[in-house]
Amino acid sequence: MRSTNTHVRTAGKSLLGTTLLVTGTALIMAACSSAPPLPKVYSQDRLPQAVMVPAGHSVALETRATGILNYECKPTATGPYGWVLMSPQANLLDRTGKDVVAYSGPPATFKHVDGSSVVATQISVAPNGEYTIPLQLSTAQSTGTGALQNISYVQRINTKGGVEKTKPCAALNNGEKLTLPYQADYIFWRQG
């Protein structure tokens, strides 16, 4: 008799546990399905005015870059010596994680896998921390047909890394090269 009661009690606990698990899962799924979707329209609300794209433009492509910046220690136009950007190299991924654009330079050139491309010219920057490259707004010249066709602006935001502040650059190490990793989001805009 004791064995039967134990089995009944165990089966009852198991059934109760399963029922609670199923009910809890259903409640969680219902709560998640009622959560608002992520916004589909990119917002510039939290960006400095200097890097905002003018009204009348809309986002054509949002990408995230992981890459490197190659510097050389040399005399600069604004001072005796400094780390001068010689070339960027990055792969840009779209919102789905697909590798869609190769970034290189100079000049700053973005080549989409569909053959369209953009050459960007910086017009303004805004600081984003001591060891981080600045936010940037560039005008764009497009060639080819595809995703980068008729792009008017390229915006660099959410930057991380890419700046050296600990290694000195002076006449003593003129010509020395330095490679730094960085991340950024590149937003491509067109009229309309």
C-alpha positions in Angstrom: 0.0 0.0 0.0 2.8 2.3 0.9 4.4 1.7 -2.5 1.2 2.6 -4.4 0.7 5.8 -2.4 4.3 6.8 -3.1 3.8 6.2 -6.8 0.5 8.2 -6.8 2.1 11.0 -4.9 5.2 11.1 -7.2 2.9 11.0 -10.3 0.8 13.8 -8.8 3.9 15.9 -8.1 5.2 15.2 -11.6 1.8 16.1 -13.2 1.6 19.3 -11.1 5.2 20.3 -12.1 4.5 19.7 -15.8 1.3 21.7 -15.6 3.1 24.6 -13.9 5.9 24.5 -16.4 3.5 24.5 -19.4 1.4 27.2 -17.9 4.4 29.4 -17.0 5.9 28.9 -20.5 2.6 29.9 -22.1 2.4 33.0 -19.9 5.9 34.1 -20.8 5.3 33.5 -24.5 2.1 35.6 -24.3 3.9 38.4 -22.5 6.7 38.4 -25.1 4.3 38.4 -28.0 2.6 41.5 -26.6 5.9 43.4 -26.3 6.3 46.2 -28.9 8.5 45.4 -31.8 11.9 47.2 -32.3 11.5 50.5 -34.1 12.0 50.2 -37.8 13.0 53.8 -38.3 16.5 54.9 -37.3 16.5 57.9 -34.9 19.1 60.6 -34.6 17.6 62.0 -31.4 20.6 61.3 -29.2 23.3 62.4 -31.5 25.3 65.7 -31.4 24.0 68.2 -33.9 27.3 68.2 -35.7 26.8 64.6 -37.0 23.0 64.7 -37.7 21.9 64.2 -41.3 19.7 67.1 -42.5 16.0 66.7 -42.8 14.6 65.2 -46.0 16.8 62.1 -46.0 16.0 58.6 -45.0 18.0 55.5 -44.0 18.9 53.3 -46.9 21.2 50.8 -45.1 22.3 50.3 -41.4 25.6 48.4 -40.9 27.9 47.5 -38.1 31.7 47.4 -38.7 34.5 45.6 -37.0 37.9 46.3 -38.4 41.3 47.9 -38.0 42.8 51.4 -38.4 46.3 51.7 -39.7 48.3 54.7 -38.4 51.8 56.1 -39.1 53.8 58.5 -36.9 54.6 61.5 -39.0 54.5 65.3 -39.1 51.0 66.7 -39.2 49.4 69.8 -40.6 48.2 70.9 -37.1 51.4 70.1 -35.0 54.8 68.7 -35.1 54.1 64.9 -35.0 51.0 62.7 -34.6 49.5 59.3 -35.4 48.0 59.9 -38.9 45.4 57.5 -40.2 46.8 55.8 -43.3 44.1 53.3 -44.1 40.9 51.8 -42.6 39.9 48.2 -43.2 36.6 46.8 -42.1 33.7 44.5 -43.0 30.3 45.9 -42.5 27.4 43.6 -41.6 23.7 44.4 -42.1 21.0 44.0 -39.5 20.7 40.3 -40.2 24.5 39.8 -39.7 25.3 39.3 -43.4 28.6 40.7 -44.6 27.5 43.3 -47.2 30.1 46.1 -47.5 33.9 46.3 -47.6 35.4 49.6 -46.3 38.8 50.8 -47.3 40.7 54.0 -48.1 41.9 56.6 -48.6 39.7 57.9 -49.9 37.0 56.4 -47.7 35.4 53.8 -50.0 32.4 51.5 -49.3 31.8 48.7 -51.8 28.6 46.7 -51.5 28.5 43.0 -52.5 26.0 44.0 -55.2 28.6 46.1 -57.0 27.4 49.6 -55.9 29.8 51.8 -54.0 30.2 55.1 -52.2 33.2 57.4 -51.8 32.7 59.5 -48.6 34.2 62.9 -47.7 34.1 63.9 -44.0 32.3 67.2 -43.3 32.1 67.1 -39.4 32.9 65.1 -36.3 31.9 65.0 -32.7 34.0 63.5 -29.8 33.0 60.1 -28.4 35.5 59.5 -25.6 39.3 59.7 -25.1 40.2 56.3 -26.6 37.4 56.2 -29.2 37.4 57.5 -32.7 34.9 60.4 -33.1 31.4 60.2 -34.5 31.4 61.4 -38.1 29.2 62.8 -40.9 30.4 62.5 -44.5 28.9 63.5 -47.8 28.8 60.6 -50.4 29.3 60.1 -54.1 27.6 56.9 -55.3 28.4 54.8 -58.3 26.6 51.7 -59.7 23.1 50.5 -59.1 22.1 48.6 -55.9 21.9 49.2 -52.2 24.4 52.1 -52.2 22.8 53.8 -55.2 22.0 57.6 -54.7 23.5 57.7 -51.2 24.0 61.3 -50.1 25.4 60.9 -46.5 27.3 58.3 -44.5 27.1 58.6 -40.7 29.5 56.9 -38.3 28.1 56.3 -34.8 28.4 54.0 -31.8 32.2 54.1 -32.1 34.5 52.0 -29.9 38.3 51.9 -29.9 40.6 53.0 -32.7 42.6 55.7 -30.9 46.1 55.5 -29.3 46.8 57.8 -26.4 49.6 55.8 -24.6 52.2 55.4 -27.3 54.1 58.6 -28.0 54.7 59.9 -31.6 57.7 62.2 -32.1 60.7 62.7 -34.4 62.4 59.7 -32.7 59.8 57.2 -34.0 58.9 59.1 -37.2 57.6 56.5 -39.8 56.6 53.9 -37.1 53.3 52.1 -37.9 50.5 51.2 -35.6 47.3 49.1 -36.1 44.3 49.5 -33.8 41.0 47.6 -33.7 37.8 49.5 -33.8 34.0 49.1 -34.1 31.4 51.5 -35.4 27.9 51.6 -37.0 27.8 53.1 -40.5 24.4 54.5 -41.5 23.9 55.2 -45.2 21.3 57.9 -46.1 19.6 59.0 -49.3 17.3 61.9 -50.3 13.7 61.3 -49.7 
